[in-house]
Amino acid sequence: MATLISVASGKGGAGKSVVSANLALALAKSGRQVILADLDVGGADAHIMFGELNPAVTLTDFLNKRIIRLDDAAIPLTVHPNLRLIAGTGDTLATANMAYSRKKRLMKQFHELEAGIVVIDIGAGTSFHALDFF
């Protein structure tokens, strides 16, 4: 079972994505198998930080059941062999108001990811989406 580390803030623009990306990279460089998951529904940008402008698979693919396992959405990053990314969704409205059953399925899958550590960039605010995943 992976160790989950959530990064969140009550305010946008505080640097959560930068902290999440650098934390994930530092942990990968220390020898751990790490997945960075971008759940910032208002501004998913982790893929851009790592130069993956058009990820082949995203969180949307998992949520819409185009892939069954969340681990299949984790793409390897060229910056380090121990680091993979679950790119955030561009489907902001559907993800921001995610049904509880979808959240529960996603949370269960986080624990089943094939990684030692999962860094979760939750995003800003105190909405149910942010609080549930935190």
RAPE-V520067 format. One record per pair of residues at least 6 apart in sequence whose C-alpha atoms are under 6 Angstrom apart, sorted by the first residue. I is the first residue (numbers start at 1). GAP is how many residues later the second one is. Records with the same first field share a line. If there is no record, write none. Layout:
I->GAP ; GAP
//
This chain:
1->110
2->109 ; 113 ; 114 ; 115
3->114
4->113 ; 114
5->114 ; 115
6->113 ; 114 ; 128
7->114 ; 115
8->114 ; 115
9->115
10->114 ; 115
11->113 ; 114
12->112
20->101
28->6 ; 54 ; 55
33->49 ; 82 ; 83
34->49 ; 81 ; 83 ; 84
35->48 ; 49 ; 50 ; 83
36->49 ; 82 ; 83
37->48 ; 49 ; 83
38->49 ; 50 ; 83
39->49 ; 82 ; 83
40->82 ; 83
41->51
44->44
47->40
57->16
58->15 ; 29 ; 30
59->29 ; 30
60->29
61->6
70->39
71->42
73->13
74->10 ; 11 ; 12
75->9 ; 10
76->8
77->6 ; 7
122->8
//
